[in-house]
């Protein structure tokens, strides 16, 4: 017997499963830190310090939303919050979780501040 509600629910579950698989595959291909927030005294000064430290090695730079620097195997975005004294950091690599951990730690050490 044909039960439309059951078939519809089954279709929703299959779509959800496919979505989860696609997200998992993307995260394996491009491991990322997620947004990490740090309270700092002077966000602009911290961003400038990071820019000076990493700019010479970058293959791309963008200031559309804070500071974004791209390197052959990884990239990051660092921006200040519009409403709080926070810096927001996102780091992403090209399939290299080891680089993700290394560069996230390195950037957080330079940024300082507190969670």
Residue pairs with C-beta under 8 A, 6 or more apart in sequence:
28 95
29 94
29 95
30 92
30 93
30 94
30 95
31 92
31 93
31 95
31 96
31 97
31 100
32 90
32 91
32 92
32 93
32 100
33 89
33 90
33 91
33 92
33 100
33 104
34 90
35 88
35 89
35 90
36 88
36 89
36 90
36 104
36 108
37 81
37 86
37 87
37 88
37 89
37 115
38 86
38 87
38 89
38 108
38 111
38 112
38 113
38 114
38 115
39 84
39 85
39 86
39 113
39 114
39 115
40 46
40 85
40 86
40 87
40 111
40 112
40 113
41 85
41 113
43 80
43 81
43 85
43 86
43 87
44 80
46 78
46 87
46 110
46 111
46 112
46 113
47 66
47 67
47 78
47 79
47 80
47 87
49 110
50 67
50 78
50 107
50 110
50 111
51 67
51 69
53 110
54 69
54 71
55 61
55 69
57 71
58 69
58 70
58 71
59 70
59 71
59 72
60 68
60 69
60 70
60 75
61 67
61 68
61 69
61 70
62 68
62 70
65 77
65 79
66 77
66 78
66 79
66 80
66 88
67 77
67 78
67 79
68 75
68 76
68 77
68 78
69 75
69 76
73 93
73 94
73 96
73 99
74 91
74 92
74 93
74 94
74 96
74 99
74 100
74 103
75 91
75 92
76 89
76 90
76 91
76 92
76 103
76 107
77 88
77 89
77 90
78 87
78 88
78 89
78 107
78 111
79 87
79 88
80 86
80 87
80 88
81 87
81 88
87 111
87 113
89 104
89 107
89 108
89 111
91 100
91 103
91 104
91 107
92 100
93 99
93 100
93 103
